[in-house]
């Protein structure tokens, strides 16, 4: 047995959220993104990471700890197939998974005592830089285990584990930063409803695809290059989405203008970072002849294909919950039938021009609900045009309740579809470029 495993035996514990979140931070830092922005596209190959850490060692027990899995579970099955048992728990408020940290510490401490008879040399491997793991590291040394800590440098900077490694030769630090290019890959395709307010549409001279997919390796490389170019230009992570029009492609800025991180909330100027650089993007992307906002592009879009531009707030919330846990190759799971009653107490940000109207899962103000009730047969595309044009009726029946009229009666009521401001100007007077 020892001839096959010259480094002896090992047990392994992975704090999945800790590793995954720090991978996104590390990727954003490498790509020089805006401060506090995480690269939500970044994925870590846990199987390969395990193989590197356990090289020449016999894995006796492996455990991965993370939040309750998303509604797609292929990643969890693939991890289990790599001799790693998956433990899940529900996220607590703010996604601070103290329950996960406590469980890792408790399970590891128990295993360190029970499995110390497996033979020597024996190694305790922990994938986490969290300071909560320090007592476990100390316990492992006490029971005669070598300790290997795998973490990103940024995660260890405020931890006591570095100090412990300097004081004890049995504790070794391995930086994932040094293996990052070998372990990471990127999910460049945007797979949920497209947020129009932070999306662009690029039009090309030649078709990108013939069947709605990217089987052509050269074309896929071209799109990946476009993603890299736009991400560097905007200093923000971007992803793509194919359209039925083979010569057009949607570019989504993955980081919302109002972004929440685990440290704090912050805001960046989308006009400065994205809209002002559209012309430069067109010049830098090979074969691109036009760049326009998704909001403007939508005005000429076929209504039958409109749903991909609708922001489904439920899906977007789920996507944000996925980022600490998703690793790669998710298989979509058939969604449950959506309920029509209010699921959320906060107000819908789409106001009168909400795509779903009375069926929206978010709350609406009294006046907005009156408008939906007043126009029960109005199509979603018609609601989207709320207050974009001047009312054509000389004696409008809604004069005393102008919010019930889908048309504006003066510039004070006008809504600009380009910059989404109200009461400043008409859409054709907007200073925001159309391409």
Secondary structure as the mmCIF struct_conf table of DSSP 4:
data_model
#
loop_
_struct_conf.conf_type_id
_struct_conf.id
_struct_conf.beg_label_comp_id
_struct_conf.beg_label_asym_id
_struct_conf.beg_label_seq_id
_struct_conf.end_label_comp_id
_struct_conf.end_label_asym_id
_struct_conf.end_label_seq_id
TURN_TY1_P TURN_TY1_P1 UNK A 2 UNK A 4
TURN_TY1_P TURN_TY1_P2 UNK A 6 UNK A 7
STRN STRN1 UNK A 9 UNK A 15
HELX_RH_AL_P HELX_RH_AL_P1 UNK A 16 UNK A 30
TURN_TY1_P TURN_TY1_P3 UNK A 31 UNK A 32
HELX_LH_PP_P HELX_LH_PP_P1 UNK A 33 UNK A 34
TURN_TY1_P TURN_TY1_P4 UNK A 35 UNK A 36
TURN_TY1_P TURN_TY1_P5 UNK A 40 UNK A 41
STRN STRN2 UNK A 42 UNK A 44
HELX_RH_AL_P HELX_RH_AL_P2 UNK A 46 UNK A 53
TURN_TY1_P TURN_TY1_P6 UNK A 54 UNK A 56
BEND BEND1 UNK A 57 UNK A 57
STRN STRN3 UNK A 58 UNK A 67
BEND BEND2 UNK A 68 UNK A 68
HELX_LH_PP_P HELX_LH_PP_P2 UNK A 69 UNK A 69
BEND BEND3 UNK A 71 UNK A 71
HELX_RH_AL_P HELX_RH_AL_P3 UNK A 74 UNK A 80
TURN_TY1_P TURN_TY1_P7 UNK A 81 UNK A 83
STRN STRN4 UNK A 85 UNK A 89
HELX_RH_3T_P HELX_RH_3T_P1 UNK A 93 UNK A 95
HELX_RH_AL_P HELX_RH_AL_P4 UNK A 98 UNK A 114
TURN_TY1_P TURN_TY1_P8 UNK A 115 UNK A 117
BEND BEND4 UNK A 118 UNK A 118
BEND BEND5 UNK A 120 UNK A 121
STRN STRN5 UNK A 122 UNK A 127
HELX_RH_3T_P HELX_RH_3T_P2 UNK A 131 UNK A 133
HELX_RH_AL_P HELX_RH_AL_P5 UNK A 134 UNK A 142
TURN_TY1_P TURN_TY1_P9 UNK A 143 UNK A 144
STRN STRN6 UNK A 146 UNK A 151
HELX_RH_AL_P HELX_RH_AL_P6 UNK A 153 UNK A 156
TURN_TY1_P TURN_TY1_P10 UNK A 157 UNK A 158
BEND BEND6 UNK A 160 UNK A 160
HELX_RH_AL_P HELX_RH_AL_P7 UNK A 161 UNK A 167
TURN_TY1_P TURN_TY1_P11 UNK A 169 UNK A 170
STRN STRN7 UNK A 171 UNK A 175
HELX_RH_3T_P HELX_RH_3T_P3 UNK A 176 UNK A 179
HELX_RH_AL_P HELX_RH_AL_P8 UNK A 180 UNK A 183
STRN STRN8 UNK A 184 UNK A 186
STRN STRN9 UNK A 189 UNK A 189
BEND BEND7 UNK A 192 UNK A 192
HELX_RH_3T_P HELX_RH_3T_P4 UNK A 196 UNK A 198
STRN STRN10 UNK A 199 UNK A 204
BEND BEND8 UNK A 205 UNK A 206
BEND BEND9 UNK A 208 UNK A 208
BEND BEND10 UNK A 210 UNK A 213
HELX_RH_AL_P HELX_RH_AL_P9 UNK A 217 UNK A 234
TURN_TY1_P TURN_TY1_P12 UNK A 235 UNK A 235
BEND BEND11 UNK A 236 UNK A 236
STRN STRN11 UNK A 238 UNK A 242
BEND BEND12 UNK A 244 UNK A 245
TURN_TY1_P TURN_TY1_P13 UNK A 246 UNK A 247
STRN STRN12 UNK A 248 UNK A 253
BEND BEND13 UNK A 254 UNK A 255
BEND BEND14 UNK A 257 UNK A 257
STRN STRN13 UNK A 258 UNK A 260
BEND BEND15 UNK A 262 UNK A 263
STRN STRN14 UNK A 265 UNK A 267
HELX_RH_AL_P HELX_RH_AL_P10 UNK A 270 UNK A 273
TURN_TY1_P TURN_TY1_P14 UNK A 274 UNK A 274
HELX_RH_3T_P HELX_RH_3T_P5 UNK A 275 UNK A 277
HELX_RH_AL_P HELX_RH_AL_P11 UNK A 278 UNK A 284
BEND BEND16 UNK A 285 UNK A 285
TURN_TY1_P TURN_TY1_P15 UNK A 286 UNK A 287
STRN STRN15 UNK A 288 UNK A 293
HELX_RH_AL_P HELX_RH_AL_P12 UNK A 294 UNK A 298
TURN_TY1_P TURN_TY1_P16 UNK A 299 UNK A 300
BEND BEND17 UNK A 301 UNK A 301
HELX_RH_3T_P HELX_RH_3T_P6 UNK A 303 UNK A 309
BEND BEND18 UNK A 310 UNK A 310
HELX_RH_AL_P HELX_RH_AL_P13 UNK A 313 UNK A 322
TURN_TY1_P TURN_TY1_P17 UNK A 323 UNK A 325
BEND BEND19 UNK A 328 UNK A 328
HELX_LH_PP_P HELX_LH_PP_P3 UNK A 330 UNK A 339
BEND BEND20 UNK A 340 UNK A 341
BEND BEND21 UNK A 345 UNK A 346
STRN STRN16 UNK A 347 UNK A 347
HELX_LH_PP_P HELX_LH_PP_P4 UNK A 348 UNK A 348
TURN_TY1_P TURN_TY1_P18 UNK A 349 UNK A 350
HELX_RH_3T_P HELX_RH_3T_P7 UNK A 351 UNK A 353
BEND BEND22 UNK A 355 UNK A 356
HELX_RH_3T_P HELX_RH_3T_P8 UNK A 357 UNK A 359
BEND BEND23 UNK A 361 UNK A 362
STRN STRN17 UNK A 363 UNK A 363
HELX_RH_AL_P HELX_RH_AL_P14 UNK A 366 UNK A 374
TURN_TY1_P TURN_TY1_P19 UNK A 375 UNK A 377
HELX_RH_AL_P HELX_RH_AL_P15 UNK A 380 UNK A 384
TURN_TY1_P TURN_TY1_P20 UNK A 385 UNK A 387
BEND BEND24 UNK A 388 UNK A 389
STRN STRN18 UNK A 390 UNK A 390
BEND BEND25 UNK A 394 UNK A 395
TURN_TY1_P TURN_TY1_P21 UNK A 397 UNK A 398
HELX_RH_3T_P HELX_RH_3T_P9 UNK A 399 UNK A 404
BEND BEND26 UNK A 405 UNK A 407
STRN STRN19 UNK A 408 UNK A 408
BEND BEND27 UNK A 409 UNK A 410
TURN_TY1_P TURN_TY1_P22 UNK A 411 UNK A 413
STRN STRN20 UNK A 415 UNK A 415
TURN_TY1_P TURN_TY1_P23 UNK A 417 UNK A 419
STRN STRN21 UNK A 422 UNK A 422
BEND BEND28 UNK A 423 UNK A 424
HELX_RH_3T_P HELX_RH_3T_P10 UNK A 427 UNK A 429
BEND BEND29 UNK A 431 UNK A 432
#
